[in-house]
Amino acid sequence: MKQKVLNLIYIIVGNILIALAVNTLILENNIIVGGTSGIGNVLNYYFHIPVSLSVGCLNVCLFLVGLFFIGKKFAMTTLISTFLFPIVLQFFETHAMFHHYLNDPLLAAILAACCVGVGIGLILRANASTGGVDILAILLNKKLGFPVHIVLNCIDLSILVLQFTFNDTTHVIYGIMIVMITAVVLNKTLTQGTSLVQLTVISDEYETIKESILYEFDAGVTLLASEKGYTKENSKLILSVLPYRKLPSIKAKIHEIDPYAFVIVSHVEEVGGKGFTLEKRNA
């Protein structure tokens, strides 16, 4: 029950962030955008139809397509976003306080990309879908076998091209930049932003180093059986995942214990288990 409530919060907050970015940052500064929001932008420019109305109608139509041709299970994952997003979009569209608060297109593009990335990330973490043109891509994949990412890219590219006719080169580049930054922020959101470091140490003094990491620096250690490639001697390889702040001190200690230790440092996006996502218990 707790997880269901948390997922609902993720979906609501995610849609609010995306709607805020699209209406008050992207469209407000004449930056191109993909998806149903991009189609709404085109219809607004040529036919003066409110973006929120266009997005709402498109989302409902695409939702019904997904319901009848993909299935109820998939449709249910898009239900909230299908109806919530245009409502929130219309709210931001009709309230003056959310307009003209950031008239620097470059800054608006960066902030919008961050909001969209976090918003989509939260929705995906709730095992839900943002709906929209994603449904078409999934449908064509199911019926005709076309790769989802290729279809989605083609659809978004077509929508972006339609907006080239009433935007200058600078704002088009801002739109492309939003896509790139969104991808990075989305990845960080999905991995919970838990950036850690993996430390791998090869040394004859593995026991001393292990004790130091465990008790001096309060970090977990795993010993892996290894064999030296040249001498064929059996040894132990030290593996530890720890926060970046502990790395300099631990490296200095390892060098103090064994100046010839072979140390490998790798960036880790996400770690789960005891001591990280689960409470650490003393043996």
N, C-alpha and C positions, 0 to 999 in steps of 0.2 A: 504493500500500500504506500509506504514511504517513497519507494522508487517511482511509483506511478505519479505521485504528486510532484516529485522532483522533475520528472520528465515533462509534465504539463507546464511547469514553471520555465523549463528550458525552451519549450516550443513558443510560449507566449513572449518571453524576453527576446528570443531569437527573431521572431517576426517583427517586434517593435524596433529592434536595432536595424533590421534590413529596411523597413519602411521609413524610418528616420533618415537613414543614409540616402535612400533613393530619392525621396521627395524633397528633403530640405538641404541636401548637399550636392547630389549628382544633378538632378533636373534643374535645381535652382541656379546652378552655375553652368547650365547648357553643356553638360558632359554626357557623352553617349553611354548607353547602358544596354545590357542584353536581356534576354528572357521576356516575360510578359510585360515587364515595366518598360522595356525598349519599344515593344509594339505599341503600348499605351502612349509613349512619348511621340511616336510617329503619328498616331491618330490624333493626338492633341494638337500637333503642329499643323497638320493639313485640314483637319475637320473640327478642331476646337472641342473635342470630346474630352471631358476630365480624365486624367490618367487613372484615378482610382476606379472610375466607372468601367473603363476599358479593361483594366486588370481584373476587376471583379467578374465581369462577364466571361472573359477568357478563362479564368481559373475555374469557374463553375462548369463551363463547357468541357474543359480538359479533364476535370474531375469526373464528369459523367462518362467521358470516353474511357478513362482508366477503370471506372467501376464496371462498365459493361464488357470491355475487351481484355482487361488485365486481371480483374478479380476484386472481390470485396476486401480481402486481406490487405492488398496494396492500397486500395482506395482509403481504407481507414487510417493509414499512416499519413495521408495527405489531407484528411478532412479538416482538421483545425486550421492548418496553414491556408487552405483554399479559401476559407471564409474570413479568417482573422486578418490576414495580410491586407486585402483591399479595404477593410473597415479601418484599420490603423492608418493605412495610407491616406484614406479620405479625411481622417481626423487631422493629420499633419498638414494636409492640403488646405483645409478650411480654417486653420487657426493662424492668424497673422504673427503670433509670437514666435512661431517656428520658421519664419521666413527672414531672409536677408540678415542673418546673424553671423554669417561667415562668407564674405564676398571675395576671398582669395581662392581662385580655382585650384591652385596646386595644393594648398593646405586642405581644402575641401575634399579633393580627390584622395589624399592620404588618409584623412579621418574617415571618409566614406568606406574606403577599402577595409580599414580596420573593423568598422562596425559590421559590414557585410560578412567579412570573414568570421568574426566571432558569432554573429547571428546564425549563419549556416552551420557552423561548427556545433553550436548548442542544439540546434534542431536535429542534426545527424546523431549527436550523442544521445538524444532521446529516442533513437531508433525510429525517427519519423522522416518524412520527406517534405521538401519545400513545394512540391507539386509543379505547376506551371508547365513549361515546355519539356521538363524532364519526363513527363508522362508520354509525350510523343516519341521521345528517344527510346524509352523502354518498350513502348508498343511496337515500334518498327523493329526493334531487336527481337522481340518475341515472335512477331509474325513473319518477318523477312530475314532475320538473322544478321541485320546490320549492327556493327559495334556501337554500343551506347555512346561512348565518348566521341566517336567520329560524327554520329548524327547530331549530338548535342552541340558540338563545335560548329557544324555546318549551319544549324539553325541560328545559333547565336551570331555567327559571322554574317548571315543574311540580314539579321535584325540590325546589326551594327552598320552594315553597308547602307541600309535605308536611311540611317541618321546622318550619313556623310553629306547628304544633300543640303542640310541646313545647319551644319556645324563647321567651324574652321579647323585647320590642321592641328592647332594647339590643343583644342578641347577633345579632338579625336585621340591624340596621344595620351591625354589625361585618362581617357576611358580605357585605353589599353593598359596603362599603368595600374589602374584600379584592379583589372583582372589579375595582373601579376602579383600585386601585394595581397589581394584577397586570398590567393592560393596559399601563400606563406602563412598568413594569420589563421586561415582555416586549419592548416596542418597543426599549428601550435595549439589551437583550441581543442582539436580532437585528441591530442596527446597530453592534455591538461596543463601544458606549459611547464612540465616537470623536467627541466634540463639538468641532467646529472652527468657524471663522468665515470667511465669504466677504466679501472686501473689493472693492468696485467703486468706481473713482475716475474722474471726468471732469475733466480739467484740460488747459490748454494746455501745461503743463510736464510732460507725460506721460513724456518721455524721462528727465528728471532724477529724477522720482519712481520710475520703473522701475529705474534704476540704483541708487538708494538701497535699495529693497526687496530687490533681488537681492544686493547686495554688502555692505550695512551690516547687514541683518537676516537674511540667508541664507534668504530665502523665494522660492518660485517666482512667476513673473509671466507672464501671457498678455496680449498686446495685441490688441484687437479693433477692426476698422475701424468707425468711427462717423461720423455726420453730424449737425451741430448743427441742431436743429429750426428755429430762427429765422433764422440767418444762412446756412444751407445749406453751411457750411464743413466740409470733411473733417477728421477728427481721429482720435485713438486712444483707446479706452477701456481702462483698466487693470483686470485681473481677477486676484485672488490669493486663495488659500485658505491660512490659517495658524492656528496655535494662539492661543488667547485671550490668553496671556501676552505675545505680541508686539504685540497690537493697540494698546494705549495709546501705546507708543513710536513705532510706525509712523504713527499718526494725528497725533501731535505733529510728526513729521518732515514729513508731507505739508502740514500747516498752515504750517510754517516755509518750505517751498518755495513754496507757493501758498496764501495765506490764503483765496482764493476758490474753491478746489477743491470740487467736488461729490462727497461721500463717502457711499457706501451700505454699511451693515454688515448681513449676514444670518447667521443661525445655520445651520450645516450639520451634519446627523446623521452622515453617513458619506462618506468619500472613498476612492477606490481608484486605483491607478496608481503611476507612478514618483514616488518621494519620499514616498509614504504606505504603501501595501501592498506596493510594490516598492522595491527598494533604489535610492537616488538615485545616479546616475553622473555624474561630471563630463565635460563635453564635451571 
